[in-house]
Amino acid sequence: MRVTMPKVSDPDAELRSELVDLGGVELSELAILGDSAFSHALRRVREEADNPPHSVAGFEAVI
């Protein structure tokens, strides 16, 4: 399978997105979101970053 990138007609064109750019925002600053689903997801990401889960994926092939 071959994957190719679509051609851009103007390489200097500004890319637009509906996504919010949180690149310069600290996760701790997002506490102002209150009890939203987004804040719950961010809290989980922070907790997993501080205490990574000890899950291991494995595969056993039996013939």
N, C-alpha and C positions, 0 to 999 in steps of 0.2 A: 504494500500500500504506500503510495507516495502522497505526501502532504505538501501543498504549495501555498504560499501566501498570496492573497489577492494583490493585483497591481494597483498602485495608487496613482491617479492621474496627475496630481500635484504633490510632490514629496514635501514641499514647504507648507502645505495646508495645515491649519490647526485642527487637531482631532477633538471632536466634541463628544461628551458623554453625559448621561443623566446621573451617573454615579457621583457621590460626594467624595472629594479628595480629602482624606484624613491623614495624609502623609506627614504633616507637620504638627499633628495633634497628639499629645500624650494620652494614653488610655485612661490614666487617672483623672484627666480633665473632663472626661465624658461622664462623670458622675452626675452632672446636671440633668441627664436624660431621665432620671427618676426610675419608674418601675416599668419601662417599656420592654418589648421583646428584644429590641436592639441592645438595651443595657444588660439584659440577662445573658445574651450571647457574648457580649464583650467581657462580662464578669467571668463567664466560663473560660474564655480564652486566656484571661489573666491568671485564673487559678491553675489552669493546665500548664501555663508557662512557668509558674512558680513551683508547681509540684507535678511534673510530667507523669502520666499514667504508666504503669509497668506492664502494659499489654504487649504481647508478642504474637506475631502472626506466623503460622507455620503450615507446612504442607507435607503430607506423607503419602507417597505413592506405593500402592500395594498391587502386585501383579498376581 
